[in-house]
Amino acid sequence: MRTVGIVVEYNPMHNGHLYHLQQSKKCAGADAVVAVMSGHFLQRGEPALADKWARTEMALANGVDLVLELPVSYSVQPAEWFAYGSVATLQATGVIDALCFGSEQGDLRPIEQAVAALVKEPIGFARRLREELKSGRSYPAAYACAAGRALIDGATEDSKKGAPLHSAETETGTDMDWIAQPNNSLGLHYMLALRRLQSDIEPFTIGRQQAGYHDANVSDHPIASATALRRLWAETGSVQACAPYIPQPTLQILERDTADGRAPMGWDRFVRELLYRLHMLSPEALAQHLEVTEGLEHRIKHALQHLREPSVESLLNELKTKRYTHTKLQRTLTHILLHHDKFHFGPDAIAQGPSYIRVLGFSAQGQMLLKRMKKRAELPVVLSVNRENAGLGGVSGLPADTRATAVYANAFAPWNTRAAFRDYYEAPRRI
């Protein structure tokens, strides 16, 4: 059984995701699809629109065979560590033959070229990156500039050795802005992770169709970005407005969870708990949290005094600068909300990769794949949390995932104490 792995958030699963899923299976010549999916908090530093079990149902109903959870210690991270945790999870299953990701490029060649130059961090790369950051560029833009210089330097060295000038200049030129595009950036880091893990998984990429990652508006085309769909839902107050752009199973699941008070989830539901923590923690305590750097703790304290309304959006507007992107600041606030400190959740702590594989759901074919995975997996396979496995991975492992579930469930309306402990009794979804 040839199996392709994909990395998803499905916030919510829409027609563009369905296209990616179908094309991934086709281009990889795969019989089955395994998805690594973020849990309750996402890479852009925001709570998921619907909980991880609902989004697992969306995935299975639309053709995914096995859904695995990306631990929260990786799901709320910059592209490098988000990608590393995702690829390491797929690698650890022992059953993945291919990885297929979406990209703005739609072409592996320039990504492979960049990987060759960056897989062993070039001399001077870190210095260039720091210089670009000091100039006021956001991290993605600074990384793209430093990567572009590394590619040109590599091409120059090749030419000095008598090799023809590499395509760093002839194909991509010194302009490496493509790396700063969201899906290209993730794709680059997926490929870097494959190389660093010495993985035999074969990579493929599919060009993103129609809507861009950050496109905030819908059109007459049936594919719209998740950002646009969340905005449309918020503006209309009805998930039905999204019906032309999402598969029917997604619509049904969202309608059900809306009726139950479990969707749509957003920062507005967490604002009081977050503001409480921000007010109660000293600047020194705030500074211990992941991504609180360069005096950001003082900026947060100052911003609290100037809020126009008790909302996360208002807080972000007070905090935002040219240097700090909206996404970076959202991630920082999520780390503070979830108690993610620099010691347990920083690069040194998570560099070894995940320490377990959490199964959220499977199809009939996925069940066959799961049996095979249990024999081949390099890590413990967790179907539900219990007394024996609850401590797997230490502070940044399963305990962090169960805490994330509890924090997420505390925002349900109406509140339900059982939902906070759902990791302990919820069986994997099956279709």
C-alpha positions as CSV (number, residue, x, y, z in Angstrom):
1,M,0.0,0.0,0.0
2,R,1.7,3.2,-1.2
3,T,1.0,6.0,1.2
4,V,1.3,9.8,0.9
5,G,1.6,12.1,3.9
6,I,0.1,15.6,4.0
7,V,0.3,18.4,6.6
8,V,-3.0,20.2,7.3
9,E,-4.9,22.4,9.7
10,Y,-8.3,22.4,8.0
11,N,-9.5,25.6,9.6
12,P,-12.0,24.7,8.1
13,M,-11.5,22.1,5.4
14,H,-12.5,23.8,2.1
15,N,-12.6,23.0,-1.6
16,G,-9.0,24.0,-2.1
17,H,-8.0,21.5,0.6
18,L,-10.0,18.8,-1.1
19,Y,-8.2,19.6,-4.4
20,H,-4.9,19.3,-2.7
21,L,-5.9,16.0,-1.1
22,Q,-7.0,14.5,-4.3
23,Q,-4.0,15.7,-6.3
24,S,-1.6,14.6,-3.6
25,K,-2.9,11.0,-3.9
26,K,-2.8,11.2,-7.7
27,C,0.7,12.7,-8.2
28,A,2.2,10.4,-5.6
29,G,0.5,7.4,-7.0
30,A,-0.8,6.6,-3.5
31,D,-3.4,4.2,-2.3
32,A,-3.8,5.9,1.1
33,V,-3.4,9.3,2.7
34,V,-2.1,10.1,6.1
35,A,-2.7,13.7,7.4
36,V,-0.7,15.3,10.3
37,M,-3.1,17.9,11.6
38,S,-2.6,20.7,14.2
39,G,-4.8,20.3,17.3
40,H,-6.6,23.1,19.0
41,F,-4.1,25.9,18.4
42,L,-2.5,26.7,15.0
43,Q,0.7,27.8,13.4
44,R,-0.5,31.4,12.9
45,G,-1.0,31.6,16.7
46,E,-4.8,31.4,16.8
47,P,-7.4,28.9,18.2
48,A,-8.9,26.6,15.6
49,L,-12.4,27.4,14.3
50,A,-13.6,23.9,15.4
51,D,-12.0,21.4,17.7
52,K,-9.6,18.7,16.6
53,W,-12.1,15.9,16.6
54,A,-14.5,17.8,14.4
55,R,-11.7,18.7,11.9
56,T,-10.7,15.0,12.0
57,E,-14.2,14.1,10.9
58,M,-13.9,16.6,8.0
59,A,-10.7,15.0,6.9
60,L,-12.0,11.4,7.0
61,A,-15.3,12.3,5.4
62,N,-13.4,13.8,2.4
63,G,-10.9,11.1,1.8
64,V,-8.1,11.1,4.4
65,D,-7.5,7.6,5.7
66,L,-5.5,8.3,8.9
67,V,-5.3,11.5,10.9
68,L,-2.5,12.1,13.4
69,E,-2.2,15.1,15.7
70,L,0.8,17.4,15.5
71,P,1.7,18.1,19.1
72,V,1.0,21.6,20.3
73,S,4.7,22.1,21.0
74,Y,5.2,22.1,17.2
75,S,1.8,23.3,16.0
76,V,2.3,26.8,17.4
77,Q,5.8,27.5,16.1
78,P,7.5,29.3,13.2
79,A,7.7,27.5,9.9
80,E,11.0,25.7,10.6
81,W,9.8,23.9,13.7
82,F,6.2,23.4,12.6
83,A,7.6,21.7,9.5
84,Y,10.1,19.7,11.4
85,G,7.6,18.3,13.9
86,S,5.2,17.4,11.0
87,V,7.8,15.6,8.9
88,A,9.3,13.9,12.0
89,T,5.8,12.6,12.9
90,L,5.3,11.2,9.4
91,Q,8.8,9.7,9.3
92,A,8.2,8.0,12.7
93,T,5.1,6.1,11.5
94,G,7.3,3.9,9.3
95,V,4.5,3.7,6.6
96,I,4.9,6.9,4.6
97,D,6.3,6.7,1.1
98,A,5.7,10.3,-0.1
99,L,5.0,13.8,1.1
100,C,2.9,16.2,-0.9
101,F,2.6,19.9,0.0
102,G,1.0,22.9,-1.6
103,S,3.1,25.8,-2.7
104,E,2.8,29.1,-4.6
105,Q,5.7,27.9,-6.8
106,G,4.1,24.6,-7.8
107,D,7.7,23.5,-8.7
108,L,10.2,21.5,-6.6
109,R,13.3,22.7,-8.5
110,P,13.8,26.1,-6.9
111,I,12.9,24.7,-3.5
112,E,15.4,21.9,-3.9
113,Q,18.0,24.4,-5.0
114,A,17.5,26.4,-1.9
115,V,17.6,23.3,0.3
116,A,20.9,22.3,-1.1
117,A,22.3,25.7,-0.1
118,L,20.7,25.9,3.3
119,V,20.6,22.3,4.7
120,K,24.0,22.9,6.3
121,E,23.7,26.5,7.4
122,P,26.1,28.5,5.2
123,I,28.8,30.6,6.8
124,G,27.5,34.0,7.5
125,F,23.9,33.0,7.1
126,A,23.0,33.7,10.8
127,R,24.8,37.0,10.7
128,R,23.0,38.1,7.6
129,L,19.7,37.0,9.1
130,R,20.3,39.1,12.2
131,E,21.3,42.1,10.0
132,E,18.1,41.9,8.0
133,L,16.0,41.6,11.2
134,K,17.8,44.7,12.7
135,S,16.9,46.6,9.5
136,G,13.2,46.2,10.4
137,R,12.2,43.3,8.1
138,S,9.8,40.7,9.3
139,Y,11.3,37.2,9.9
140,P,10.0,35.7,6.7
141,A,11.3,38.6,4.6
142,A,14.6,38.6,6.4
143,Y,15.0,34.8,6.0
144,A,14.3,35.2,2.2
145,C,17.0,37.8,1.9
146,A,19.6,35.8,3.8
147,A,18.7,32.7,1.8
148,G,19.0,34.5,-1.5
149,R,22.5,35.7,-0.6
150,A,23.4,32.1,0.4
151,L,22.2,30.9,-3.0
152,I,24.3,33.5,-4.9
153,D,27.3,32.8,-2.8
154,G,27.0,29.0,-3.4
155,A,26.7,29.6,-7.1
156,T,29.8,31.8,-7.1
157,E,31.7,29.1,-5.3
158,D,30.6,26.5,-7.9
159,S,31.8,28.7,-10.7
160,K,35.2,29.2,-9.1
161,K,35.6,25.4,-9.0
162,G,35.0,25.3,-12.8
163,A,31.3,24.3,-12.6
164,P,28.9,26.2,-14.8
165,L,27.1,29.0,-13.0
166,H,24.3,27.5,-11.0
167,S,20.7,28.5,-11.6
168,A,20.7,30.6,-8.4
169,E,21.1,33.6,-10.6
170,T,19.8,32.4,-14.0
171,E,16.5,31.1,-12.7
172,T,15.7,32.8,-9.4
173,G,18.1,35.8,-9.5
174,T,18.9,37.6,-6.3
175,D,15.2,38.1,-5.6
176,M,14.2,35.4,-3.2
177,D,10.8,36.9,-2.2
178,W,9.2,33.7,-3.2
179,I,10.6,32.1,0.0
180,A,8.6,34.6,2.1
181,Q,5.3,33.4,0.5
182,P,3.6,31.3,3.2
183,N,3.3,27.9,1.4
184,N,6.7,28.2,-0.3
185,S,8.2,28.9,3.1
186,L,6.6,25.8,4.6
187,G,7.6,23.8,1.6
188,L,11.2,24.8,1.9
189,H,11.2,23.8,5.6
190,Y,9.4,20.5,4.9
191,M,12.2,19.7,2.4
192,L,14.9,20.8,4.9
193,A,13.4,18.5,7.5
194,L,13.4,15.6,5.1
195,R,17.1,16.2,4.5
196,R,18.0,16.6,8.1
197,L,16.1,13.5,9.1
198,Q,17.8,11.6,6.2
199,S,14.4,10.5,5.2
200,D,13.5,8.3,2.2
201,I,10.1,9.9,1.9
202,E,9.7,11.2,-1.7
203,P,8.6,14.9,-1.9
204,F,6.0,16.3,-4.3
205,T,4.4,19.8,-4.6
206,I,1.1,21.1,-6.0
207,G,0.6,24.7,-7.0
208,R,-1.9,26.6,-4.9
209,Q,-5.1,27.1,-6.9
210,Q,-7.0,30.4,-7.2
211,A,-7.1,32.0,-3.7
212,G,-3.9,33.0,-2.0
213,Y,-3.1,32.0,1.6
214,H,-4.0,35.5,2.9
215,D,-6.7,36.4,0.5
216,A,-9.5,37.8,2.6
217,N,-12.3,37.9,0.1
218,V,-14.3,35.2,-1.8
219,S,-15.2,35.3,-5.5
220,D,-17.4,33.4,-7.9
221,H,-14.8,30.6,-8.0
222,P,-15.6,27.6,-5.7
223,I,-12.1,27.8,-4.1
224,A,-11.6,30.4,-1.4
225,S,-8.9,30.7,1.3
226,A,-9.6,29.6,4.9
227,T,-9.0,33.2,5.9
228,A,-11.7,34.5,3.5
229,L,-14.2,31.8,4.7
230,R,-13.6,32.7,8.4
231,R,-14.1,36.3,7.6
232,L,-17.3,35.6,5.5
233,W,-18.7,33.5,8.4
234,A,-18.0,36.3,10.9
235,E,-19.5,39.0,8.7
236,T,-22.7,37.1,7.8
237,G,-23.1,35.3,11.1
238,S,-24.0,32.1,9.2
239,V,-21.9,29.2,8.1
240,Q,-24.3,28.7,5.3
241,A,-22.6,31.7,3.6
242,C,-19.6,29.4,3.2
243,A,-21.5,26.6,1.6
244,P,-20.3,27.2,-2.1
245,Y,-16.7,27.0,-1.0
246,I,-16.7,23.9,1.4
247,P,-17.5,20.2,0.9
248,Q,-20.9,19.2,2.1
249,P,-19.5,17.1,5.1
250,T,-17.6,20.1,6.3
251,L,-20.8,22.2,6.2
252,Q,-22.7,19.6,8.2
253,I,-20.1,19.2,10.8
254,L,-19.8,23.0,11.3
255,E,-23.6,23.4,11.5
256,R,-23.7,20.7,14.2
257,D,-20.9,22.2,16.3
258,T,-22.4,25.7,15.9
259,A,-25.6,24.4,17.3
260,D,-23.7,22.8,20.2
261,G,-21.8,26.1,21.0
262,R,-18.4,24.6,19.9
263,A,-18.0,26.7,16.8
264,P,-16.9,29.1,15.5
265,M,-14.1,29.5,18.0
266,G,-11.9,32.6,17.9
267,W,-9.7,34.8,20.0
268,D,-12.8,36.6,21.3
269,R,-13.7,33.6,23.4
270,F,-10.3,33.6,25.1
271,V,-9.7,37.3,25.6
272,R,-10.6,37.4,29.4
273,E,-8.3,34.5,30.3
274,L,-5.5,36.0,28.2
275,L,-5.8,39.5,29.6
276,Y,-5.9,38.1,33.1
277,R,-2.6,36.3,32.6
278,L,-1.0,39.4,30.9
279,H,-2.1,41.6,33.8
280,M,-1.0,39.2,36.6
281,L,2.4,38.2,35.2
282,S,5.3,40.5,35.8
283,P,7.5,41.6,32.9
284,E,10.1,39.2,34.1
285,A,7.6,36.3,34.1
286,L,6.3,37.3,30.6
287,A,9.9,37.2,29.3
288,Q,10.2,33.5,30.2
289,H,7.6,32.6,27.5
290,L,8.4,31.5,24.0
291,E,8.8,34.2,21.4
292,V,8.8,37.0,24.0
293,T,12.1,38.6,22.9
294,E,13.9,41.9,22.8
295,G,11.8,43.7,25.4
296,L,8.4,42.6,24.0
297,E,7.3,42.0,27.6
298,H,7.5,45.7,28.3
299,R,5.7,46.5,25.1
300,I,2.9,44.2,26.2
301,K,2.6,45.8,29.6
302,H,2.5,49.2,28.0
303,A,-0.1,48.1,25.5
304,L,-2.4,46.9,28.2
305,Q,-2.7,50.5,29.5
306,H,-3.9,51.8,26.1
307,L,-6.4,49.2,25.1
308,R,-9.6,50.7,23.6
309,E,-11.6,47.6,24.1
310,P,-11.0,44.1,25.7
311,S,-10.2,42.3,22.5
312,V,-7.1,40.5,21.2
313,E,-7.4,42.5,17.9
314,S,-7.1,45.7,19.9
315,L,-4.1,44.4,21.7
316,L,-2.4,43.2,18.5
317,N,-2.9,46.7,17.0
318,E,-1.2,48.2,20.0
319,L,1.7,45.7,19.8
320,K,2.2,45.6,16.0
321,T,5.4,47.1,14.5
322,K,7.2,46.7,11.2
323,R,9.4,44.1,12.8
324,Y,6.7,42.1,14.6
325,T,4.2,40.5,12.2
326,H,0.6,39.9,13.2
327,T,1.3,36.1,13.1
328,K,4.4,36.3,15.3
329,L,2.5,38.4,17.9
330,Q,-0.5,36.0,17.8
331,R,1.9,33.1,18.4
332,T,3.5,34.9,21.3
333,L,0.0,35.5,22.9
334,T,-0.8,31.8,22.4
335,H,2.4,30.8,24.2
336,I,1.5,33.0,27.1
337,L,-2.1,31.6,27.2
338,L,-0.8,28.0,27.1
339,H,2.1,28.5,29.5
340,H,4.8,27.7,26.9
341,D,8.1,28.7,28.3
342,K,11.4,29.0,26.5
343,F,13.1,26.2,28.4
344,H,10.5,23.4,27.7
345,F,9.2,24.6,24.3
346,G,12.3,26.3,22.8
347,P,14.4,24.8,19.9
348,D,16.8,22.9,22.3
349,A,13.8,21.1,23.9
350,I,12.0,20.1,20.7
351,A,15.0,19.5,18.4
352,Q,14.8,15.7,19.0
353,G,11.3,15.5,17.5
354,P,8.0,14.2,18.9
355,S,8.1,11.4,21.4
356,Y,4.7,9.8,20.5
357,I,2.2,9.5,17.6
358,R,-1.3,10.5,18.5
359,V,-4.1,9.0,16.4
360,L,-7.2,11.1,16.0
361,G,-9.1,9.1,13.5
362,F,-9.1,6.5,10.6
363,S,-11.1,5.0,7.8
364,A,-11.5,1.3,7.1
365,Q,-8.3,1.5,5.0
366,G,-6.7,3.7,7.6
367,Q,-7.3,0.9,10.2
368,M,-5.3,-1.5,8.0
369,L,-2.6,1.1,7.8
370,L,-2.7,1.6,11.5
371,K,-2.1,-2.1,12.2
372,R,0.9,-1.9,9.9
373,M,2.1,1.3,11.6
374,K,2.0,-0.3,15.1
375,K,4.5,-2.8,13.9
376,R,6.8,-0.3,12.2
377,A,6.5,2.9,14.2
378,E,9.6,4.3,15.8
379,L,7.5,5.9,18.6
380,P,4.6,4.9,20.9
381,V,1.2,5.0,19.2
382,V,-1.4,6.7,21.3
383,L,-5.1,6.1,20.7
384,S,-6.3,7.9,23.8
385,V,-4.6,9.3,26.9
386,N,-4.6,7.2,30.1
387,R,-2.7,6.8,33.3
388,E,0.2,4.9,31.7
389,N,0.9,7.3,28.8
390,A,-0.3,10.7,30.1
391,G,3.3,11.9,30.8
392,L,4.8,11.0,27.4
393,G,7.2,13.6,26.2
394,G,7.3,15.5,29.5
395,V,6.1,19.1,29.9
396,S,6.1,19.8,26.1
397,G,4.6,16.4,25.2
398,L,1.2,14.9,25.9
399,P,0.7,17.0,29.1
400,A,0.9,20.1,26.9
401,D,-1.7,18.7,24.5
402,T,-4.1,17.8,27.2
403,R,-3.7,21.3,28.7
404,A,-4.4,22.8,25.3
405,T,-7.6,20.8,25.1
406,A,-8.6,22.0,28.6
407,V,-7.9,25.7,27.8
408,Y,-9.8,25.4,24.5
409,A,-12.8,23.7,26.1
410,N,-13.0,26.4,28.8
411,A,-14.2,28.7,26.0
412,F,-17.1,26.6,24.9
413,A,-20.6,28.0,25.3
414,P,-22.2,26.5,27.2
415,W,-19.2,25.4,29.4
416,N,-18.9,21.7,30.0
417,T,-16.3,20.4,32.4
418,R,-16.2,16.9,30.7
419,A,-15.0,18.6,27.5
420,A,-11.8,19.8,29.3
421,F,-10.8,16.1,29.9
422,R,-11.9,14.9,26.4
423,D,-8.4,13.6,25.6
424,Y,-8.8,10.9,28.2
425,Y,-12.0,9.4,27.0
426,E,-12.5,10.3,23.4
427,A,-11.8,7.4,21.1
428,P,-10.4,8.0,17.6
429,R,-13.0,8.9,15.0
430,R,-13.9,6.1,12.6
431,I,-15.8,6.1,9.3
